[in-house]
Amino acid sequence: MDALEELKNVLAEQRTVRLIEDDIYSVLPDTSVQHHYDKRAALYDAVVKTWLYNFVMWGTSPVHYVQFARQALNSARDGMFLDAGCGSLLFTARLYVDSNRRIVAFDQSLAMLRRARERLRKLLGCVPEHIRLLQADLSDLPFRRKSFRTILCLNVLHQFADATALVSGLNELLSESGNLYLTSLISNNRIIGDWYLKALHRTGEFVPPRSERELRELFVNAFGERMDYAQNGNMAFVTTKTRAFL
Ligand SMILES: C[S@@+](CC[C@H](N)C(=O)[O-])C[C@H]1O[C@@H](n2cnc3c(N)ncnc32)[C@H](O)[C@@H]1O
């Protein structure tokens, strides 16, 4: 299917989408606006991909992010897959290339999306037809309700003040039996991780750190028992079993 047609099928009716450069589409009215990660894209990729950074600062490992994303991809054979805040596909590009799922990966930062495109081109020589790169805003989700069978939101929630709004917005996009896979940094009495979370909050990178209890409560309020919660160091991994009827 034509990329624009496919994207229109998952967008809400009043939204328009256009190709803004090779293999990158946008629903944002002004693509010249700079976003927070545009200036940080190269640094993010260089630092966050390393085992050392993740182990020392957060007590976790990139391997866990890849495993979690793999679980999300393998949770269904078909149905659209949404990567919300996909960044540069740092942990997911290889999985996506090898997957049969149809994937919409969106982020507001063009610099991150360009890096995602480069990563896919390096792996495959092109952006494959089953992966659509889209510029869109998590605070103003442009998608049609119930369009996605699986949603992955990796390492984003700790940057969002209104976590309830984001989780309920993503939930709205899930099909009846759809699953949300989400990770978030939390404070949990790991001295270095808790200290660094607070430092990143002070510099404006993150919102005030949430505790394990706060994050669990957020999901229990929305999904009740229909969720799994796991933790590795300062990183929480949440999987919802079905869409919540909020
Ligand atoms: C910490 S990075 C995570 C990227 C990727 N998911 C990963 O795990 O490598 C956070 C990403 O969220 C994106 N982001 C932050 N606020 C956003 C918003 N309002 N709309 C869309 N993307 C946003 C940033 O541009 C950035 O790429």
The ligand as an ORCA input file, in Angstrom:
! r2SCAN-3c Opt
* xyz 0 1
  C      14.837      9.289     25.717
  S      14.383      9.382     24.038
  C      13.823      7.720     23.731
  C      13.869      7.378     22.275
  C      13.644      5.892     21.976
  N      12.323      5.475     22.346
  C      14.693      5.051     22.672
  O      14.358      4.305     23.593
  O      15.880      5.172     22.285
  C      12.859     10.256     24.116
  C      12.274     10.546     22.758
  O      10.972     11.106     22.953
  C      10.800     12.110     21.983
  N       9.772     13.045     22.460
  C       9.801     13.797     23.587
  N       8.678     14.536     23.658
  C       7.940     14.227     22.561
  C       6.686     14.661     22.067
  N       5.954     15.568     22.714
  N       6.226     14.140     20.920
  C       6.962     13.205     20.234
  N       8.162     12.776     20.645
  C       8.652     13.281     21.800
  C      12.153     12.771     21.868
  O      12.286     13.510     20.681
  C      13.063     11.563     21.959
  O      13.364     11.043     20.695
*
